Each structure stands twice: as structure tokens, then as C-alpha cells.
Amino acid sequence: MPKTAALYLRIAESIRHDVVSRRLPPHTRLPSEPQLVRRYRAARETVRRALARLQEEGLIYSRQAVGSFVAEPRIEQDLDQLFSFTEFMVYRGLKPGSRILTAETRRIEESDSPILHYLRLRPGARTIYLKRLRTGSGEPLVIANTWLPASQFPEFLKHDLHRHSVYEIMGKMGHHPTDAIQTIEAVTLGPEEAGLFTVRPGAPALLIRRVGYAMGLPVEYAVDYYRGDRTKFRVRLGVLEQRLSQRLRQEDIVL
């Protein structure tokens, strides 16, 4: 490995250690490029390569004409496990919170509605609609839009949505999702969503659409916005490969 390449990686690792160990808390301004040049006895281009690498990893961010700063740590979530947001926050050691923006019954008349399509409902069907701002230790992280078939959850809105998670209530009513199909796409936030997240319009986000099933029956359709600067998703491909191999063996297919 060339000496220059090795040096920029060592600089990045040194700063990374200070960030991960919380020696440099979130939003701390890093030393200026000239200061880093002197500290590491490196060329300015080498220092810039190290900072660029850290920015690609989401550990730091930059402000034009101001400098580089430590980014908020991203919350990592496994996509091969179905958690409620409350369960996931507790699992990550954060205090879950929720602000109810809308909780009502809605009749869907449009025949081409994706809500009717994914929940396998007919035009005119009634749904439970919830819009919530989900927080972790007081910080807004997710805007959750959820539709449930009202015929499966006739008493849903009588439950305390502030004290119990949606999945917990669904379980009490006999339809806790056992599996789901999710799609993920990168989007930019409009004024309404950005305002709820207290970020600027146009900020990056991850849009997740989910259909939750209970014993093969669709019981949940969700459209959730996750803050792009605070979220990271992980998939354990080995598990998926193992499941595929098991299925192929069951079907006597030779790889």
C-alpha cells in the first residue's frame, strides 16, 4: 500500500476512534485542515481524503466555509426482523416516544388506492388511519403513517395509543403481524415532513412502505419516513442465503 494511502487511512482511523468513543461528542467542530496538517504531519490533500472518507461513512458532516463537525450517530436497524418501533427503541437503549398527529377512521372510495390493494379491501371499505411522529430519547426520527382494516380491529381506537404500541394493540386483538414485505427508497423531504423533523426541506430521508401479515392475512399497510441522517439499515445476507438453500433442498434443486 502506498505511504500516502496508508497515512490518510491512519488519520481517518484516529479521528474515527475519537468519534466512536465519544471523546468528540456530536456536533463538535473538528480541528481545521491546517491544524490537522500540522498534527499528523501530512499534506493537505491527504487530510482532505481522510475527512472525505469519514463523511462517506456518515461520521462527520461539513459546513461550507465553516468546517467539519461530528455527526449524530445513526441508529442501525436489522431488516430481517420484525420489530415494533417501541421494541426497537428499547432494544437500542433509547426511550421511545410518540406524538399522535391523527387517529381516525377513514373510508377509502378510490378503486385504485394502494391502501385497498395491499390490504385486499374493496372500494368503500373503512380503515383505521394513524399518523404519528416517533421519537427516540426525545429526538424525532420517524413519521409513521399506518392503515389497518377496520373490520379486523373494530375497537382499536378505544385503546390508549400513548401507552401501548400499535403492534401490542393488534396482538391483543388477535392479529399481531408475523411477517412483512418492505420496500425502501431514498427521497427528499417536503415542507410538512421537514417541519416535523425540524430539518430543512429537501433534506434526505428513507421512505419505507410495509405490508404486515398475520398468518397470511394483510393487516397493516404503512408508509414511514425515516430521517436519512440518523438511520442505517442492515440485512444479514447469510441468513437469507441459508433460508434459500433450505428451500432449494426441500424442492430437490441442486445448486
C-alpha positions as CSV (number, residue, x, y, z in Angstrom):
1,M,0.0,0.0,0.0
2,P,1.4,3.4,-0.9
3,K,2.6,5.5,2.0
4,T,0.1,8.3,1.2
5,A,-2.8,5.9,1.1
6,A,-1.7,4.4,4.4
7,L,-1.4,7.8,6.0
8,Y,-4.9,9.0,5.1
9,L,-6.4,5.8,6.4
10,R,-4.4,6.2,9.7
11,I,-5.7,9.8,10.0
12,A,-9.2,8.6,9.4
13,E,-8.9,5.8,11.9
14,S,-7.5,8.2,14.5
15,I,-10.4,10.6,14.1
16,R,-12.9,7.7,13.9
17,H,-11.7,6.4,17.3
18,D,-12.3,9.8,18.9
19,V,-15.8,10.0,17.4
20,V,-16.9,6.4,18.2
21,S,-15.5,6.6,21.8
22,R,-17.5,9.9,22.3
23,R,-14.3,11.8,23.0
24,L,-15.7,14.1,20.4
25,P,-19.5,14.5,21.1
26,P,-22.0,15.0,18.2
27,H,-21.8,18.5,16.6
28,T,-18.3,19.1,17.9
29,R,-16.2,21.1,15.4
30,L,-13.1,19.2,14.3
31,P,-9.7,21.0,14.1
32,S,-9.3,22.9,10.9
33,E,-7.4,21.4,7.9
34,P,-4.2,23.4,8.6
35,Q,-4.4,22.2,12.2
36,L,-4.8,18.6,11.1
37,V,-1.9,19.0,8.6
38,R,0.3,20.0,11.5
39,R,-1.0,17.4,13.9
40,Y,-0.4,14.5,11.5
41,R,2.5,16.0,9.5
42,A,0.6,15.3,6.3
43,A,-0.1,17.0,3.1
44,R,-3.4,19.0,2.9
45,E,-4.7,16.6,0.2
46,T,-4.1,13.6,2.4
47,V,-6.1,15.2,5.3
48,R,-8.9,16.0,2.9
49,R,-9.0,12.4,1.7
50,A,-9.3,11.3,5.4
51,L,-12.1,13.7,6.0
52,A,-13.9,12.7,2.8
53,R,-13.8,9.1,3.9
54,L,-15.3,9.8,7.3
55,Q,-18.0,11.9,5.7
56,E,-18.9,9.0,3.4
57,E,-19.2,6.8,6.5
58,G,-21.6,9.3,8.0
59,L,-19.4,10.0,11.0
60,I,-18.9,13.7,10.2
61,Y,-20.5,16.4,8.1
62,S,-19.2,19.7,6.7
63,R,-20.5,23.2,6.5
64,Q,-19.2,25.3,3.7
65,A,-16.7,28.0,4.9
66,V,-17.1,26.8,8.5
67,G,-15.5,23.4,8.8
68,S,-16.2,19.7,9.6
69,F,-18.3,18.5,12.6
70,V,-19.1,15.2,14.3
71,A,-22.4,13.8,13.1
72,E,-25.1,12.3,15.3
73,P,-24.7,8.5,15.5
74,R,-27.0,6.6,13.1
75,I,-29.5,4.2,14.6
76,E,-28.9,0.8,13.0
77,Q,-31.9,-1.5,12.4
78,D,-32.0,-5.1,11.1
79,L,-34.4,-5.6,8.2
80,D,-34.7,-9.3,8.6
81,Q,-36.5,-9.0,12.0
82,L,-40.0,-7.5,12.5
83,F,-40.0,-5.2,15.5
84,S,-42.4,-2.5,16.6
85,F,-40.8,0.9,16.8
86,T,-41.2,0.8,20.6
87,E,-39.5,-2.6,20.9
88,F,-36.7,-1.4,18.6
89,M,-36.0,1.8,20.6
90,V,-35.9,-0.2,23.9
91,Y,-33.6,-2.7,22.3
92,R,-31.2,0.1,21.3
93,G,-31.3,1.6,24.8
94,L,-33.3,4.7,23.7
95,K,-36.5,6.0,25.3
96,P,-39.4,5.5,22.8
97,G,-41.9,8.3,22.4
98,S,-44.8,9.0,20.1
99,R,-46.9,12.1,19.2
100,I,-50.3,11.3,17.8
101,L,-51.0,13.6,14.8
102,T,-54.0,11.8,13.5
103,A,-56.1,8.8,14.8
104,E,-59.3,8.3,13.0
105,T,-61.5,6.0,10.9
106,R,-61.4,6.7,7.1
107,R,-63.5,5.2,4.3
108,I,-61.5,4.6,1.1
109,E,-63.5,5.1,-2.0
110,E,-60.8,5.3,-4.7
111,S,-60.7,1.9,-6.5
112,D,-57.0,2.4,-7.5
113,S,-55.9,3.2,-3.9
114,P,-52.8,1.3,-2.9
115,I,-54.3,1.0,0.6
116,L,-57.2,-1.1,-0.8
117,H,-54.8,-3.0,-3.0
118,Y,-52.4,-4.0,-0.3
119,L,-55.0,-4.7,2.4
120,R,-57.2,-6.6,-0.1
121,L,-60.2,-4.4,0.5
122,R,-63.0,-3.2,-1.7
123,P,-63.8,0.4,-2.5
124,G,-65.8,2.0,0.4
125,A,-64.0,-0.1,3.0
126,R,-63.3,1.5,6.3
127,T,-59.8,1.7,7.6
128,I,-58.1,2.9,10.8
129,Y,-55.6,5.7,10.0
130,L,-52.8,6.7,12.3
131,K,-50.2,9.4,11.7
132,R,-47.5,9.6,14.4
133,L,-44.2,11.3,15.0
134,R,-42.0,8.7,16.6
135,T,-39.1,9.8,18.8
136,G,-36.0,8.2,20.4
137,S,-35.0,9.9,23.6
138,G,-36.9,13.0,22.6
139,E,-35.4,13.3,19.1
140,P,-37.9,13.0,16.1
141,L,-36.8,10.0,14.0
142,V,-39.8,8.6,12.1
143,I,-43.1,9.9,10.6
144,A,-45.3,6.9,10.6
145,N,-48.5,6.6,8.5
146,T,-50.4,3.4,9.2
147,W,-53.6,2.0,7.9
148,L,-55.4,-1.1,9.4
149,P,-58.6,-2.8,8.1
150,A,-61.3,-1.5,10.4
151,S,-63.2,-4.8,10.1
152,Q,-60.3,-6.6,11.8
153,F,-59.9,-4.0,14.5
154,P,-63.3,-2.7,15.4
155,E,-62.3,-1.4,18.9
156,F,-58.8,-0.3,18.0
157,L,-59.2,3.5,18.6
158,K,-60.6,2.8,22.1
159,H,-57.2,1.7,23.3
160,D,-54.6,4.0,24.8
161,L,-52.3,4.8,21.9
162,H,-50.0,6.8,24.2
163,R,-49.3,3.8,26.5
164,H,-49.3,0.9,24.1
165,S,-47.7,0.3,20.7
166,V,-49.8,-0.4,17.6
167,Y,-48.4,-3.9,17.4
168,E,-49.2,-4.5,21.0
169,I,-52.8,-3.5,20.5
170,M,-53.0,-5.5,17.3
171,G,-51.7,-8.5,19.2
172,K,-54.4,-8.1,21.9
173,M,-57.0,-8.2,19.1
174,G,-55.6,-11.4,17.7
175,H,-53.8,-10.0,14.6
176,H,-50.2,-9.3,15.5
177,P,-48.1,-9.2,12.3
178,T,-45.9,-12.3,12.0
179,D,-44.1,-11.2,8.8
180,A,-44.0,-8.3,6.4
181,I,-42.8,-7.1,3.0
182,Q,-40.9,-3.8,2.9
183,T,-39.6,-1.6,0.1
184,I,-37.1,1.2,0.7
185,E,-36.3,4.2,-1.4
186,A,-34.3,7.4,-1.0
187,V,-36.4,10.6,-1.1
188,T,-36.1,14.2,-0.1
189,L,-38.4,15.8,2.5
190,G,-41.2,18.2,1.6
191,P,-42.0,21.2,3.8
192,E,-44.5,19.3,6.0
193,E,-42.3,16.3,6.8
194,A,-39.2,18.5,7.2
195,G,-41.1,20.7,9.7
196,L,-41.9,17.7,11.8
197,F,-38.3,16.6,11.8
198,T,-37.1,20.2,12.4
199,V,-34.8,19.9,9.3
200,R,-34.7,21.9,6.1
201,P,-37.0,21.0,3.2
202,G,-35.1,18.9,0.7
203,A,-33.2,17.0,3.5
204,P,-32.6,13.3,2.7
205,A,-34.9,10.6,4.1
206,L,-35.7,7.0,3.6
207,L,-39.2,6.1,2.6
208,I,-40.3,2.6,3.7
209,R,-43.6,1.0,2.6
210,R,-44.6,-2.0,4.5
211,V,-47.4,-4.6,4.3
212,G,-47.7,-6.6,7.5
213,Y,-49.3,-10.0,7.5
214,A,-50.8,-12.1,10.3
215,M,-51.0,-15.8,9.3
216,G,-51.0,-14.8,5.7
217,L,-53.7,-12.1,6.1
218,P,-52.7,-8.5,5.3
219,V,-53.5,-6.5,8.5
220,E,-51.2,-3.4,8.1
221,Y,-50.2,-1.0,5.4
222,A,-47.6,1.6,6.4
223,V,-45.7,4.4,4.8
224,D,-43.0,5.7,7.0
225,Y,-40.4,8.4,6.6
226,Y,-37.0,7.8,8.4
227,R,-34.5,10.6,8.8
228,G,-31.7,10.0,6.4
229,D,-29.0,11.5,8.7
230,R,-30.0,9.3,11.7
231,T,-30.9,5.9,10.2
232,K,-29.0,3.0,8.9
233,F,-30.4,-0.4,7.8
234,R,-28.7,-3.7,7.9
235,V,-29.5,-7.0,6.2
236,R,-28.0,-10.3,7.2
237,L,-27.5,-11.9,3.8
238,G,-26.1,-15.1,5.2
239,V,-29.4,-15.8,6.9
240,L,-31.3,-15.2,3.6
241,E,-28.8,-17.5,1.8
242,Q,-29.3,-20.2,4.4
243,R,-33.1,-19.9,4.0
244,L,-32.8,-20.1,0.2
245,S,-30.6,-23.2,0.4
246,Q,-33.0,-24.9,2.8
247,R,-35.9,-24.2,0.4
248,L,-34.0,-25.4,-2.6
249,R,-33.1,-28.6,-0.7
250,Q,-36.7,-29.1,0.1
251,E,-37.5,-28.8,-3.6
252,D,-34.6,-31.1,-4.5
253,I,-32.9,-28.4,-6.6
254,V,-29.2,-28.8,-7.0
255,L,-27.1,-25.6,-6.7
